[in-house]
Amino acid sequence: MGPVRELANVAAGVPGVARLTAALGSRPVKVKDHDDPPGRHIEVQLAVARGHHPLEVARAVRAAVADAATTDTSGPGTAAVLITEAAA
């Protein structure tokens, strides 16, 4: 399993995530590795499930994905989360 699929699974498993979306491109999770300085940046697009606060879900996804991103890279992991839908 590659890093994109692994990180997508991490993001989708966070409580409050209804589904991953691809509103701004072909993939809901994008991974960019950097050599100088070493690290990894992840962008996640998602829909928030009914009954969950979007900001809390975004923060939880960002933390979970950034933490998981550092398992196979020498530098820090950062993450950006874009909420494309929120159930009313």
C-alpha positions in Angstrom: 0.0 0.0 0.0 1.5 3.4 -1.0 1.5 6.5 1.1 -1.4 8.1 -0.6 -3.7 5.1 0.0 -2.5 4.7 3.6 -3.0 8.4 4.3 -6.5 8.3 2.7 -7.4 5.5 5.0 -6.2 7.4 8.0 -8.2 10.5 6.9 -11.4 8.5 6.1 -11.2 6.8 9.5 -11.4 10.0 11.5 -14.8 10.4 13.2 -16.9 12.9 11.4 -15.5 12.3 8.0 -18.4 11.3 5.7 -16.2 10.6 2.7 -13.2 11.9 0.9 -13.9 14.1 -2.1 -12.0 15.4 -5.2 -13.6 18.8 -5.7 -10.4 20.5 -6.7 -8.8 17.8 -8.8 -8.6 14.2 -9.6 -7.6 12.9 -6.2 -8.9 13.6 -2.7 -5.5 13.0 -1.1 -2.3 14.5 -2.5 1.2 13.9 -1.1 4.2 16.1 -1.9 7.6 15.0 -0.6 10.3 17.6 -0.1 14.1 17.0 0.0 15.3 20.4 1.2 14.3 20.6 4.0 13.1 17.0 4.2 9.5 16.5 4.9 6.1 15.7 3.5 3.0 17.8 2.9 -0.5 16.2 2.5 -3.6 17.9 1.1 -7.0 16.2 2.0 -10.4 17.1 0.6 -13.4 15.7 2.5 -17.1 15.9 3.3 -18.1 16.3 7.0 -20.8 14.0 8.3 -24.1 15.3 9.8 -23.8 16.1 13.5 -20.1 16.9 13.5 -18.5 20.3 13.7 -16.4 21.0 10.6 -13.6 22.7 12.3 -13.2 19.9 14.9 -13.2 17.3 12.1 -10.6 19.3 10.0 -8.3 19.6 13.0 -8.6 15.9 13.8 -7.9 14.9 10.2 -5.0 17.3 10.0 -3.4 15.9 13.2 -4.0 12.3 12.3 -2.7 12.6 8.7 0.4 14.7 9.7 1.3 12.2 12.3 0.9 9.2 10.0 2.9 11.0 7.3 6.1 10.9 9.3 6.3 7.1 9.6 8.3 6.7 6.4 10.0 10.1 5.9 12.9 11.7 7.7 11.3 15.1 8.0 8.2 16.5 9.6 4.7 16.0 8.1 2.3 18.8 7.5 -1.3 18.7 6.3 -4.0 20.9 4.9 -7.6 20.0 5.0 -10.3 21.4 2.6 -13.9 20.7 3.6 -15.9 20.5 0.3 -19.2 19.6 1.9 -20.8 19.7 5.3 -24.1 18.0 6.1 -26.7 20.3 7.6 
